[in-house]
Amino acid sequence: MTDGPSYGFDTLQIHAGARPDPATGARQTPIYQTTAYVFRDADHAAALFNLQEVGYIYSRLTNPTVAVLQERIATLEGGAGAVCCSSGHAAQLMALFPLMAPGRNVVVSTRLYGGTVTQFSQTIKRFGWNAKFVDFDDLDAVKAAIDDDTRAIFGEAIANPGGYIMDVRAVADIADDAGIPLIIDNTTATPYLHRPIEHGATLVVHSTTKYLTGNGTVTGGCVVDSGKFDWAASDKFPSLSEPEPAYHGLKFAETFGPLAYTFHGIAIGLRDLGMTMNPQAAHYTLMGIETLSLRMERHVENAQKIAKWLEDDPRVDFVTYAGLESSPYYHRVKDVCPKGAGALFTFAVKGGYDACLKLVDSLEIFSHVANLGDTRSLIIHSASTTHRQLTPEQQEAAGAAPNVVRVSIGTEDVNDLIADLDRALSAATA
């Protein structure tokens, strides 16, 4: 697309980053299923390897199909650039990699996907990194958790599993005062419902596996850089501000300016960590994004109706959907995600743990899977699956207590979904 008019979201989700194939005129982005790319000559090869010229070398680093997806997601998020990788978990490590070092820490929300809690509380310790878990509704606690070794703050815009909405702007202000980046996982919200960069976030991560692809076919992740953080303003981020030995002393912040973080993610992150997205996955995700706004509208519409129905059902103790007036997060919906509170939430079943298990086994339309963001409606009992490795206290803090199930509301006929839940609740609470 040209740099002319400012296009709307519905146009950008179809066209951003894509151009007719110059060799064939193909209108849909081709799947460039290749490992390597031929150099024009020796000087061209040297320029590419020296980061003096942008181009394709090897598909662990860059691929034309993946490049279109990167540009499209960056455009939809309002970022300067993006790096796609093999999964959402890979994206989280990619996001932290340029920022952290042994002995450094990241302040993270207690309300995170269970796998993220495990990654941050256990796995990153093997790199010598640490995570401090804080309730992000307590802004004073967030401030108090930051110390001289803190290098980032991490939270989810709409938290998985409970659908809790984060006050992104308030936490971004804290990050700015501390001179560190705020990283927002925008998987559950998508840029259609919420654009974290507009609320002060520095970096945005996605599991593209979920709503962006929307059809449950491929895994993937993405890190979007706002391009607005000054990495050279302090000595906290030497990977970006100091000379890089692998590139003859090149300084990423000095050389690439607003794209410093993005180029580091490719030239160092993908080069050395190798968490590459394959072009087939990028192709599926590009096709999914073309209908993102249409799907999200139906997801939200269905979720709102089902959450209200569940809240009024005597077999249900409570519902966490932020789109309900009873939710303590209802007041944030207008500012954080004015197009809707998403389609992911939990509800508590009377009868506790055993009733939850019977519920998921009694459903017909809802699929019992460890995924979300599909066109199909999905359900899972987090305490016995995705959050099983956590302590009871961590489960409670994350919104995955033993008596709740998580639902990802799809785009089916809402009356069919309600009837399915009605039958299963009768079986579970009989």
C-alpha positions in Angstrom: 0.0 0.0 0.0 1.1 3.6 -0.5 1.9 6.1 2.2 -1.0 8.3 1.0 -4.4 8.4 2.9 -5.0 7.0 6.4 -6.9 3.8 5.8 -9.4 2.3 8.2 -8.9 -0.9 10.2 -11.1 -3.0 7.9 -9.0 -2.0 4.9 -5.6 -2.4 6.6 -6.4 -5.9 7.9 -6.7 -7.0 4.2 -4.1 -4.9 2.5 -1.4 -3.8 4.9 2.0 -5.2 3.9 0.7 -7.0 0.9 1.5 -6.2 -2.8 0.9 -8.2 -5.9 3.7 -10.7 -6.5 6.2 -8.9 -8.8 7.1 -12.1 -10.7 3.6 -13.5 -11.3 1.1 -10.8 -10.4 -0.5 -13.1 -7.8 -2.9 -11.1 -5.7 -2.8 -13.3 -2.6 0.5 -13.3 -0.8 2.4 -16.4 -2.0 3.9 -19.0 0.4 7.6 -18.5 -0.2 8.6 -22.0 0.8 12.4 -21.7 0.6 15.3 -21.9 2.9 17.7 -19.5 1.3 17.9 -16.7 -1.3 20.4 -16.0 -4.1 22.6 -13.0 -3.7 23.1 -10.6 -6.6 26.8 -10.7 -6.2 29.5 -10.9 -3.4 29.1 -7.2 -2.5 25.3 -7.7 -2.1 25.9 -10.6 0.2 28.4 -8.7 2.3 26.0 -5.7 2.7 23.2 -8.0 3.9 25.4 -9.7 6.5 26.7 -6.3 7.7 23.1 -5.0 8.1 24.0 -2.3 5.6 21.1 -3.4 3.3 17.7 -4.9 4.0 16.9 -8.1 2.2 16.6 -11.9 2.5 19.5 -14.2 3.5 18.1 -17.3 5.1 14.5 -18.1 6.3 15.5 -18.5 9.9 16.0 -14.7 9.8 13.6 -13.3 7.1 11.1 -14.7 4.7 8.8 -12.7 2.3 5.6 -14.3 3.5 6.5 -13.7 7.1 7.6 -10.2 6.3 4.1 -9.4 5.0 2.6 -10.7 8.2 5.0 -8.6 10.3 4.1 -5.4 8.5 0.4 -6.1 8.7 0.4 -6.7 12.5 2.7 -3.8 13.1 0.4 -1.6 11.1 -2.8 -2.7 12.9 -1.1 -2.2 16.3 0.3 1.2 15.3 3.9 0.1 15.7 7.1 0.9 13.9 8.0 -2.8 13.2 7.4 -6.4 14.3 9.1 -9.7 14.4 7.2 -12.9 14.1 8.3 -16.2 15.6 7.2 -19.7 16.3 4.7 -19.3 19.2 3.3 -16.9 21.7 5.7 -18.3 24.3 8.6 -17.7 21.9 7.4 -14.1 21.5 7.6 -13.5 25.2 11.2 -14.7 25.4 12.0 -12.7 22.2 10.5 -9.6 23.8 12.6 -10.0 27.0 15.8 -11.1 25.3 17.3 -7.7 24.3 16.3 -6.2 27.7 17.4 -8.7 30.3 20.7 -10.0 31.7 21.6 -12.3 34.6 20.5 -10.7 37.8 17.8 -8.5 36.2 14.1 -8.8 36.8 10.7 -8.1 35.2 7.6 -7.0 37.1 4.7 -9.0 35.9 0.9 -9.2 36.6 -0.5 -12.0 38.8 -3.3 -12.3 36.2 -1.6 -14.1 33.4 -2.1 -17.3 31.4 -0.9 -20.3 33.4 1.9 -21.2 30.9 3.2 -17.6 31.2 3.2 -17.8 34.9 5.3 -21.0 34.7 7.6 -19.5 32.1 8.2 -16.4 34.2 8.3 -18.0 37.7 10.4 -21.1 36.7 12.0 -21.2 33.2 13.5 -17.7 33.0 15.4 -18.4 36.2 17.7 -20.6 34.0 18.8 -17.5 32.2 19.5 -15.8 35.6 16.4 -13.6 35.2 13.7 -13.2 37.8 10.0 -12.1 37.8 8.2 -10.2 40.5 4.5 -11.0 40.5 2.2 -8.1 41.5 -1.5 -7.4 41.5 -1.6 -4.7 38.8 -4.8 -3.2 40.3 -2.5 -2.1 43.1 -0.5 0.6 41.4 1.5 1.4 44.6 2.6 -2.2 44.7 3.7 -2.0 41.1 5.8 1.0 41.8 7.3 -0.6 45.0 8.3 -3.7 43.0 10.5 -1.8 40.7 14.2 -1.6 41.7 17.5 -0.8 40.0 17.6 -4.3 38.3 14.1 -4.1 36.8 14.2 -3.9 33.1 10.5 -4.2 32.0 6.9 -4.5 33.2 4.7 -7.2 31.6 0.9 -7.6 31.7 -2.1 -8.7 29.6 -4.6 -6.1 28.3 -7.5 -8.6 28.8 -6.2 -11.3 31.1 -6.5 -15.0 30.4 -8.4 -16.7 31.8 -10.7 -14.3 33.7 -11.1 -11.6 31.1 -9.9 -8.9 33.6 -9.1 -5.6 32.0 -5.8 -3.9 32.8 -5.4 -0.1 33.3 -2.7 0.0 30.6 -2.3 3.8 30.7 -1.8 3.9 34.5 0.9 1.1 34.4 2.5 2.7 31.3 2.9 6.0 33.3 4.7 4.0 36.1 7.0 2.4 33.5 7.8 5.8 31.9 8.7 7.3 35.3 11.1 4.3 35.9 12.6 4.6 32.4 11.7 1.0 31.5 9.4 -0.4 28.8 5.9 -1.7 29.3 5.2 -5.0 27.4 1.6 -5.8 26.8 0.3 -9.2 25.8 -2.6 -8.2 23.5 -3.6 -11.8 22.4 -7.0 -11.8 24.0 -8.0 -8.2 23.0 -6.4 -8.1 19.5 -5.7 -4.6 18.0 -9.3 -4.5 16.9 -10.5 -4.1 20.6 -7.4 -2.5 22.1 -4.2 -0.9 20.8 -1.7 -0.8 23.7 0.8 1.5 22.0 -1.9 4.3 22.0 -2.2 3.7 25.8 1.6 4.1 26.4 3.0 0.5 25.9 6.4 0.2 24.4 6.1 -3.4 23.1 3.2 -5.6 22.3 3.3 -9.4 22.1 0.8 -11.8 20.5 0.1 -15.5 20.3 -1.0 -15.3 16.7 -2.3 -18.8 17.2 -5.4 -17.3 18.8 -7.7 -14.6 17.4 -5.4 -13.3 14.7 -5.4 -16.6 12.9 -8.8 -17.5 14.3 -9.2 -21.0 12.9 -7.1 -23.2 15.2 -4.7 -24.3 12.4 -1.2 -23.0 13.2 0.9 -21.7 16.1 2.8 -18.5 16.0 3.9 -15.4 17.9 4.7 -11.8 17.3 6.6 -8.9 19.0 5.6 -5.4 17.9 7.8 -2.4 18.7 6.3 1.0 19.1 9.5 2.7 18.0 9.0 5.3 20.7 11.4 4.2 23.4 14.8 5.8 23.7 17.0 2.8 24.4 20.1 5.0 24.7 18.6 7.2 27.4 20.3 5.2 30.1 22.8 2.3 30.5 20.0 -0.2 31.3 19.8 -1.7 27.8 23.4 -2.3 26.5 22.3 -4.8 23.9 20.6 -2.0 22.1 22.7 1.1 23.1 26.2 -0.3 23.3 28.5 -1.7 20.5 27.5 -5.2 19.3 30.6 -7.4 18.9 28.9 -9.7 16.4 28.5 -6.7 14.0 31.8 -5.0 14.3 30.7 -2.6 17.1 27.5 -1.5 15.5 25.1 0.2 17.9 21.5 -0.7 17.1 19.9 2.4 18.7 22.3 4.7 16.9 22.1 2.9 13.6 18.5 2.0 13.3 16.7 4.6 15.5 13.0 3.8 15.9 13.6 0.3 14.3 16.5 -0.6 16.7 14.5 -3.1 18.7 13.0 -4.7 15.6 16.3 -5.1 13.8 17.9 -6.6 17.0 15.0 -9.1 17.2 15.9 -10.3 13.7 19.6 -9.9 13.6 20.3 -11.3 17.1 17.1 -12.8 18.4 16.1 -15.0 15.4 19.7 -15.6 14.4 20.7 -17.0 17.7 17.5 -18.3 19.3 16.1 -19.7 16.1 12.4 -19.5 17.1 11.3 -18.9 13.5 7.8 -18.7 12.1 7.4 -20.9 9.0 5.9 -19.3 5.9 2.9 -21.8 5.9 1.9 -20.5 9.3 2.3 -16.9 8.2 0.0 -17.6 5.3 -2.8 -19.0 7.4 -2.5 -16.1 9.8 -2.6 -13.6 7.0 -5.8 -15.1 5.8 -7.2 -15.1 9.3 -6.5 -11.5 9.9 -8.4 -10.5 6.7 -11.7 -11.2 8.7 -10.5 -10.2 12.2 -12.9 -7.3 12.7 -15.9 -9.3 11.4 -15.0 -12.2 13.7 -14.3 -10.0 16.8 -17.7 -8.3 16.4 -19.5 -11.6 16.6 -17.2 -13.0 19.3 -18.0 -10.0 21.5 -21.8 -10.0 20.7 -22.1 -13.7 21.6 -19.9 -13.4 24.7 -22.0 -10.5 26.0 -25.3 -12.5 25.6 -23.9 -15.7 27.1 -22.2 -14.0 30.0 -25.5 -12.3 30.9 -27.4 -15.6 30.6 -24.9 -17.3 32.9 -25.0 -14.5 35.4 -28.8 -15.0 35.8 -28.6 -18.8 36.1 -28.9 -20.1 39.6 -26.5 -23.0 38.8 -23.7 -20.5 38.4 -22.0 -18.7 41.3 -20.4 -15.8 39.4 -19.2 -14.7 36.0 -16.0 -12.7 35.4 -16.9 -11.1 32.1 -15.9 -7.4 32.2 -18.8 -6.5 29.9 -21.2 -7.1 32.7 -22.2 -4.1 34.9 -21.5 -6.3 37.9 -17.8 -6.6 37.0 -15.3 -4.5 38.9 -13.7 -3.9 35.5 -16.8 -2.7 33.8 -15.7 0.9 34.1 -12.5 0.3 32.2 -14.2 -1.2 29.1 -15.1 2.3 27.7 -11.5 3.5 27.9 -9.4 0.4 27.3 -11.5 -1.6 24.8 -14.5 0.5 23.7 -15.6 -2.0 21.0 -16.1 -4.7 23.6 -14.7 -6.7 26.5 -13.5 -9.6 24.4 -14.9 -13.1 24.3 -12.8 -14.9 27.1 -14.0 -15.2 30.6 -14.6 -17.7 33.4 -17.7 -18.7 35.4 -18.0 -20.6 38.7 -20.2 -23.7 38.7 -22.0 -24.7 41.9 -20.6 -28.0 43.0 -17.0 -27.0 42.6 -14.2 -29.0 41.0 -16.2 -32.1 40.3 -19.1 -30.2 38.8 -16.7 -28.4 36.5 -15.2 -31.6 35.2 -18.7 -33.0 34.6 -19.7 -29.8 32.8 -16.9 -29.9 30.2 -17.6 -33.6 29.6 -21.3 -33.0 29.0 -21.0 -30.3 26.3 -21.5 -31.0 22.6 -20.8 -27.8 20.7 -18.2 -26.4 23.0 -14.8 -28.2 22.4 -12.7 -29.2 25.4 -9.3 -28.0 24.2 -6.3 -26.0 25.5 -6.7 -23.1 23.1 -8.7 -19.9 22.7 -9.6 -17.4 20.0 -11.1 -19.9 17.6 -14.3 -19.5 15.6 -15.4 -22.5 17.5 -16.5 -22.1 21.1 -14.0 -23.6 23.5 -14.0 -24.6 27.2 -11.4 -25.8 29.7 -11.1 -26.3 33.4 -7.9 -24.3 34.0 -7.2 -25.7 37.5 -6.8 -29.2 36.2 -5.1 -28.3 32.9 -3.5 -25.0 31.9 -2.9 -23.8 35.5 -2.3 -27.3 37.0 1.3 -26.6 37.8 0.5 -23.5 39.9 -0.1 -23.5 43.6 -3.6 -23.0 44.9 -2.7 -19.4 45.8 -1.3 -18.8 42.3 -4.5 -20.3 40.7 -6.7 -18.0 42.8 -4.6 -15.0 41.9 -4.7 -15.8 38.2 -8.4 -16.3 38.2 -8.2 -20.1 37.7 -9.7 -21.4 41.0 -10.8 -25.0 41.1 -14.5 -24.1 40.9 -14.3 -22.1 37.6 -14.2 -23.0 33.9 -12.8 -20.8 31.2 -14.8 -20.3 28.0 -13.7 -18.8 24.7 -16.9 -17.8 23.0 -17.0 -18.5 19.2 -19.0 -17.3 16.3 -21.7 -20.0 16.2 -25.5 -19.3 16.7 -25.7 -17.9 20.2 -29.0 -19.7 20.9 -27.3 -23.0 20.1 -24.4 -22.2 22.5 -26.8 -21.3 25.3 -28.8 -24.5 24.8 -25.5 -26.5 25.0 -24.5 -24.8 28.2 -28.0 -25.3 29.6 -27.9 -29.1 29.0 -24.4 -29.4 30.4 -25.1 -27.4 33.5 -28.1 -29.6 34.3 -25.9 -32.6 34.0 -23.1 -31.1 36.1 -25.3 -29.9 39.0 -27.9 -32.6 39.1 
